[in-house]
Amino acid sequence: MVFNSLAFLAFFAIVLALHAMPFSWTTRKLNLLIASYLFYAAWNPPFVILLWISTVVDWFAAQKLVHAERPLIRRAWMLLSVVANLGMLAYFKYGHFLLENFSALMATVGVHYVPPAWDIVLPVGISFYTFATLSYTLDIYLRRALPARKFLDYALFVTFFPHLVAGPIMRPTELVPQFEQPRRGTARQLQFGLVLITLGLFQKVVLADSFLGKAAEMVFDGPGAPGALDAWIGTLAFSGQIFCDFAGYSTIAIGVAMCLGFAMPDNFRFPYAAVGFSDFWRRWHITLSSWLRDYLYIPLGGNRHGEARTYMALMGTMLLGGLWHGASWTFVVWGGLHGLYLSVERLLRRRFAGYRPSPLAVLGLGLLTYVLINVTWVFFRARSFAGAWTMLRGMVGTNAVAPPILPTMYLVTTAVIVAGIVLAHWIMRRRTLESMLQQAPAVPMSLALGVMAFAVVTAQGDGNAFIYFQF
């Protein structure tokens, strides 16, 4: 079930109505738990079993971690949780990737090995709920948190449908305490939540699917090699598409949770206004960035053991972050480029520690950041290295002269929409969406939301799944 469907609209209306009923808090939490399982089962019912396994294993491992006194026993329970969660993730998401690369490795030494057919479906959102459940046992093992007091609260944390399949990646300390006391959305929360849902649907259905996605598809998946204009417009279209798609999902998720009376953290803060790549990762997929920092970068040494170790930790974190996004070497290169960018930025910051850029220099650095981010999006979107090189050659104008790919309408609409997104990010760079919505005049804001809602209803969308569902 996807947020941008009539099925979800009916589902959410029923959930909201049941949550408003004068049932006991335990009953209402059970309603949310059952609804969350139904939400997930709408894709593939048997995969609910994976949710049960992850939930039960981590619940019992956490209980044992609290009561175990010997370090060896505590480490064993922690490893059980890690192996169970990462084992399922590795099998379903990376099994085929590992077999393919093993076959290629054998071929280099003269051994012909044909791997068996891999017809296993990737469970939707497995990377997201795996990271969420792992943070539970790891925080308890590191004595940074206490286990949930009730199994129902923990099970609801794992499966809570707004964040289940594409984030934000919640920590137990953020959500479990909210399940301890009765909650209903206030009139103000319901109003603001519906505003966020409308905004998120507009980003996804109208901007990402109806305009930007089609332009990106025509260039990246077309048969010909693009020229410079097509290559850049196609890449810019994807940069806008993936932001509107994923930020749209996160905005809807936060709005849905708010309507029910729950708070979820921001996942995007106008990332295309970033000045530098550390600033970008403080604004893009924030919950993943903080997860990678706390559970990969810091354990790998962080910045506590000298410069060489710091650069190794940065690169290792971003390479693994790239692999988390997809079982393909193109995603690893995408992560590696970000690791390289972060390392070079750190080196330059140390070299020019006293430099204070002027406003014009800030703008220039921001545009440079955006251009280099778009280079990385080529590897994220391309289906192969050959496709990525073709796009990059097109962007520097070295492809052979070929007929234009994008019609003029797509060139114009993509340029206008992407320019509008980037401009909006710069205007909002030091503000929050909440503050802007609260300060905006009521009449213009109502008209804008009405236009967005009308555009969503009239958009000839295909109910496309969100891009990050595949991760």
C-alpha positions in Angstrom: 0.0 0.0 0.0 1.4 3.4 -1.0 0.5 6.8 0.5 -0.4 8.1 -3.0 -3.4 5.7 -3.5 -7.1 5.7 -2.8 -6.6 2.5 -0.8 -4.4 4.3 1.7 -6.9 7.2 1.9 -9.6 4.7 2.9 -7.2 2.9 5.2 -6.1 6.0 7.0 -9.6 7.3 7.4 -10.6 4.1 9.2 -7.4 4.1 11.4 -8.0 7.7 12.3 -11.6 7.0 13.2 -10.7 4.0 15.4 -8.0 6.0 17.1 -10.5 8.7 18.0 -12.9 6.2 19.6 -13.2 6.1 23.4 -11.4 2.7 23.7 -8.7 2.0 26.3 -5.2 3.0 25.4 -4.1 -0.6 25.1 -7.0 -1.3 22.7 -6.1 1.7 20.6 -2.4 0.6 20.4 -3.5 -2.9 19.4 -5.6 -1.2 16.6 -2.5 0.6 15.4 -0.4 -2.5 15.6 -2.9 -4.6 13.5 -3.3 -1.7 11.1 0.4 -1.5 10.7 0.6 -5.3 9.9 -2.2 -4.9 7.4 -0.4 -1.9 5.8 2.7 -4.0 5.3 0.9 -7.2 4.3 -0.7 -5.3 1.4 2.5 -5.8 -0.5 3.3 -9.4 0.4 1.6 -11.0 3.4 4.3 -13.7 4.1 6.9 -11.0 4.7 5.1 -10.0 7.9 6.9 -13.1 9.3 10.2 -11.2 9.0 8.8 -8.4 11.1 7.7 -10.9 13.7 11.2 -12.5 13.8 13.0 -9.2 14.0 10.6 -8.0 16.8 10.7 -11.1 18.9 14.5 -11.7 18.6 15.4 -8.1 19.5 12.9 -8.0 22.4 14.3 -11.1 24.1 17.9 -10.1 23.3 17.3 -6.7 24.9 15.7 -8.3 28.0 18.7 -10.7 28.4 21.2 -7.9 27.9 19.7 -6.0 30.8 20.0 -8.9 33.2 23.2 -10.4 32.0 26.3 -9.4 34.1 29.1 -11.2 32.4 30.5 -9.3 29.4 30.8 -12.4 27.3 27.1 -13.2 27.8 26.1 -9.6 27.0 28.2 -9.7 23.8 26.6 -13.0 22.8 23.1 -11.6 23.1 24.1 -8.5 21.2 25.6 -10.6 18.4 22.5 -12.7 18.2 20.5 -9.6 17.4 23.1 -8.3 14.9 23.4 -11.6 13.1 19.6 -12.2 13.0 18.9 -8.7 11.6 21.9 -8.4 9.2 21.5 -12.0 8.2 18.0 -11.4 6.9 19.1 -8.2 5.3 22.1 -9.9 3.6 20.1 -12.9 2.4 17.2 -11.0 0.9 19.0 -7.8 -0.3 22.5 -8.9 -1.1 22.3 -12.6 -1.9 22.1 -12.2 -5.6 24.7 -9.4 -5.6 27.2 -11.7 -3.7 26.6 -14.6 -6.0 27.1 -12.5 -9.1 30.4 -11.1 -7.7 31.6 -14.5 -6.5 30.9 -15.9 -10.1 32.9 -13.0 -11.6 35.8 -13.6 -9.1 35.9 -17.3 -10.0 36.0 -16.3 -13.7 39.2 -14.3 -13.1 41.0 -17.4 -11.9 39.7 -19.6 -14.7 36.8 -21.3 -12.8 33.5 -21.2 -14.6 30.7 -21.0 -12.0 27.1 -20.3 -12.9 25.1 -19.2 -9.8 21.6 -20.6 -9.4 18.7 -18.4 -10.4 17.8 -15.9 -7.7 14.0 -15.4 -7.7 13.7 -14.0 -4.2 11.6 -10.9 -3.8 13.1 -8.1 -1.8 10.9 -7.3 1.2 9.8 -3.7 1.1 11.5 -1.4 3.6 13.7 -4.2 5.1 16.7 -1.8 5.3 14.7 0.7 7.3 13.2 -1.5 9.9 16.4 -3.5 10.3 18.3 -0.3 11.2 15.5 0.7 13.6 15.5 -2.6 15.4 19.3 -2.8 15.5 19.5 0.6 17.2 17.3 -0.8 20.0 19.6 -3.7 21.0 22.8 -1.7 20.3 21.8 1.2 22.5 20.9 -1.2 25.3 24.2 -3.1 24.9 26.1 0.2 25.0 24.0 1.2 28.1 22.6 4.3 26.3 19.0 3.3 26.8 16.7 1.1 28.8 14.5 -1.6 27.1 10.8 -0.9 26.5 8.6 -1.8 29.5 5.9 -3.4 27.4 6.2 -5.8 24.5 3.2 -4.1 22.8 5.0 -0.7 22.8 8.1 -2.2 21.3 6.2 -4.2 18.7 4.3 -1.0 17.7 7.6 0.9 17.5 8.9 -1.6 14.9 5.8 -1.8 12.8 4.3 1.7 13.2 3.1 2.2 9.6 4.0 5.9 8.9 7.8 5.1 9.2 7.8 1.4 8.5 8.9 1.1 4.9 10.8 4.2 4.1 11.6 6.0 7.3 12.3 8.4 8.9 14.5 5.8 10.7 13.2 6.1 14.2 15.1 5.4 17.4 13.3 3.5 20.2 14.0 6.4 22.5 12.1 8.7 20.2 9.0 6.7 19.7 8.5 4.1 22.5 8.0 6.7 25.2 5.2 8.2 23.1 3.3 4.9 23.4 3.4 4.9 27.1 0.7 7.6 27.6 -2.6 7.9 25.7 -2.4 10.2 22.7 -4.9 11.6 20.2 -4.3 14.3 17.6 -5.5 17.7 18.7 -7.4 19.8 16.3 -4.3 21.8 15.6 -2.2 18.7 15.1 -4.9 17.3 12.7 -4.9 20.5 10.8 -1.1 20.8 10.5 -0.8 17.0 9.8 -3.3 17.4 6.8 -1.3 20.3 5.5 1.9 18.2 5.6 0.1 15.3 3.9 -1.1 17.7 1.1 2.4 19.1 0.6 4.0 15.7 0.5 1.5 14.3 -2.0 2.0 17.4 -4.2 5.8 16.8 -4.1 5.4 13.1 -5.0 2.4 12.9 -7.3 2.7 16.2 -9.2 6.3 17.2 -9.2 8.2 13.9 -8.9 5.9 11.6 -11.0 4.0 13.8 -13.4 6.9 16.0 -14.4 10.5 15.3 -13.2 10.4 11.5 -13.3 9.4 11.3 -16.9 12.2 13.7 -18.0 14.8 11.7 -16.1 13.5 8.4 -17.5 13.7 9.6 -21.1 17.3 10.6 -20.7 18.7 7.8 -18.4 16.7 4.9 -19.9 16.6 6.1 -23.5 18.5 4.3 -26.3 20.7 7.2 -27.4 23.6 9.0 -25.9 22.5 12.4 -24.6 24.1 15.7 -25.6 25.2 18.2 -23.0 21.7 19.9 -22.6 19.8 16.6 -22.4 22.3 15.1 -20.0 22.2 18.1 -17.6 18.5 18.5 -17.7 18.0 14.7 -17.2 20.3 14.7 -14.2 18.7 17.9 -12.8 15.3 16.2 -13.3 16.4 13.2 -11.2 17.9 15.4 -8.5 14.5 17.1 -8.2 12.6 13.8 -8.6 14.4 12.0 -5.8 14.1 15.0 -3.4 10.4 15.4 -4.1 9.8 11.7 -4.0 11.6 11.0 -0.7 11.1 14.2 1.1 7.4 13.9 0.0 7.2 10.5 1.6 8.8 11.8 4.8 6.5 14.8 4.9 3.4 12.6 4.5 4.7 10.2 7.1 5.3 13.0 9.6 1.8 14.4 8.8 0.1 11.0 9.2 1.8 10.4 12.6 0.9 14.0 13.7 -2.8 13.4 12.9 -2.7 10.4 15.3 -1.0 12.5 17.9 2.6 11.3 17.5 5.8 13.3 16.7 8.4 12.2 14.2 11.7 13.9 13.5 12.4 15.9 10.4 14.2 14.0 7.6 15.0 16.8 5.2 16.0 20.5 5.8 16.2 22.0 2.4 19.4 20.1 1.3 19.9 21.8 -2.0 20.9 24.9 -0.2 23.8 23.1 1.5 27.1 24.8 1.5 29.5 21.9 1.6 28.9 18.2 1.9 28.9 17.9 5.7 26.1 20.5 5.5 24.4 18.5 2.9 24.3 15.4 5.1 23.0 17.4 8.0 20.0 18.3 5.7 19.5 15.2 3.5 18.0 12.0 5.0 18.9 13.2 8.4 17.8 10.1 10.3 20.1 7.9 8.2 23.0 10.4 8.5 22.7 10.3 12.3 22.4 6.5 12.3 25.5 6.1 10.2 27.3 8.6 12.4 26.4 6.9 15.7 26.6 3.2 14.7 29.3 3.3 12.0 31.5 6.4 11.9 32.0 6.7 15.6 32.7 2.9 16.2 35.1 3.0 13.2 37.1 5.7 15.2 35.4 8.9 14.2 37.7 11.9 14.7 39.3 10.6 17.9 42.4 8.7 16.6 44.1 11.1 14.2 43.5 12.4 10.7 44.3 9.2 8.8 41.8 7.2 10.9 39.2 9.9 10.5 39.5 9.8 6.7 39.3 6.0 6.8 36.2 6.2 9.0 34.6 8.8 6.7 35.2 6.7 3.6 34.2 3.4 5.2 31.0 4.9 6.5 30.0 6.4 3.1 30.9 3.3 1.2 28.7 1.2 3.5 26.0 3.8 3.3 26.1 3.6 -0.5 25.8 -0.2 -0.3 22.9 0.2 2.1 21.0 2.0 -0.7 21.3 -0.8 -3.2 23.1 -4.0 -4.0 25.1 -2.6 -6.9 28.6 -1.2 -7.4 27.1 2.0 -8.8 25.7 2.7 -5.3 29.1 2.0 -3.8 30.6 4.5 -6.1 27.9 7.0 -5.2 28.8 6.5 -1.5 32.5 6.6 -2.3 32.2 10.0 -4.1 30.4 11.4 -1.0 33.2 10.0 1.2 35.8 11.6 -1.1 33.9 14.9 -1.0 33.7 14.9 2.8 37.4 14.1 3.1 38.4 16.8 0.7 36.1 19.3 2.5 37.6 18.3 5.9 41.1 18.8 4.5 40.2 22.2 3.1 38.5 23.3 6.3 41.7 22.6 8.2 43.9 24.3 5.6 41.7 27.5 5.5 40.5 27.4 9.1 40.3 31.2 9.5 38.5 31.8 6.2 35.1 33.5 6.4 33.4 33.6 3.0 31.4 36.6 1.9 27.7 36.2 1.0 28.7 35.9 -2.7 31.3 33.2 -1.9 28.7 31.3 0.1 26.4 31.4 -2.9 29.2 30.2 -5.1 30.1 27.4 -2.8 26.5 26.4 -2.5 26.2 26.1 -6.3 29.4 24.1 -6.5 28.1 21.8 -3.9 24.9 21.3 -5.8 26.7 20.6 -9.1 28.9 18.0 -7.5 25.9 16.4 -5.8 24.4 16.1 -9.2 27.4 14.2 -10.4 26.9 11.6 -7.7 23.2 11.3 -8.6 24.3 10.0 -12.0 25.7 6.9 -10.4 22.6 6.6 -8.1 20.2 6.7 -11.1 22.1 4.9 -13.8 21.4 1.2 -14.2 25.0 0.4 -15.0 28.5 1.9 -15.1 28.2 2.1 -18.9 25.1 4.2 -18.5 26.7 6.4 -15.9 29.8 7.0 -18.1 27.5 7.8 -21.1 25.7 10.4 -18.9 28.9 11.9 -17.6 30.4 12.2 -21.1 27.2 13.9 -22.2 27.4 16.4 -19.3 30.9 17.4 -20.4 29.9 17.5 -24.1 32.0 14.6 -25.4 29.2 12.4 -26.7 28.8 12.3 -30.5 26.3 14.7 -31.9 22.9 13.1 -31.7 19.2 14.2 -32.1 17.8 15.9 -29.0 16.1 13.5 -26.6 13.8 15.8 -24.5 11.1 17.8 -26.2 11.1 21.5 -25.6 8.2 21.2 -23.1 10.2 18.9 -20.9 13.3 21.1 -21.1 11.4 24.1 -20.0 9.2 22.5 -17.3 12.2 20.7 -15.8 14.3 23.8 -15.7 11.6 25.9 -14.1 10.6 23.3 -11.5 14.2 22.5 -10.5 15.1 26.2 -10.3 12.0 26.7 -8.2 13.1 23.9 -5.8 16.6 25.2 -5.5 15.4 28.8 -5.0 12.9 27.7 -2.4 15.7 25.8 -0.5 17.9 28.9 -0.4 15.0 31.1 0.8 14.2 28.5 3.5 17.9 27.7 4.3 17.8 29.1 7.8 14.2 28.5 8.5 11.9 25.6 9.2 8.8 24.5 7.4 6.8 24.7 10.6 7.8 28.3 11.2 7.0 29.2 7.6 3.6 27.6 7.7 2.8 29.3 11.1 3.8 32.7 9.9 2.2 32.6 6.4 -1.0 34.6 5.9 -4.0 32.4 6.1 -5.7 33.3 2.8 -2.7 32.9 0.5 -1.7 29.7 2.3 -5.2 28.3 2.0 -5.3 29.1 -1.7 -1.8 27.5 -2.3 -2.9 24.3 -0.4 -6.1 24.3 -2.4 -4.2 24.5 -5.7 -1.9 21.7 -4.5 -4.8 19.4 -3.5 -6.5 20.1 -6.8 -3.3 19.3 -8.7 -2.9 16.0 -6.8 -6.5 15.0 -7.5 -6.2 15.8 -11.2 -2.7 14.5 -11.8 -2.7 11.6 -14.2 -0.4 9.5 -11.9 0.1 5.8 -12.0 0.3 5.3 -8.3 4.0 4.9 -8.6 5.8 3.5 -5.5 8.2 5.7 -3.8 11.8 5.4 -4.9 13.2 4.5 -1.5 10.8 1.5 -1.2 13.4 -0.5 -3.1 15.9 0.1 -0.3 
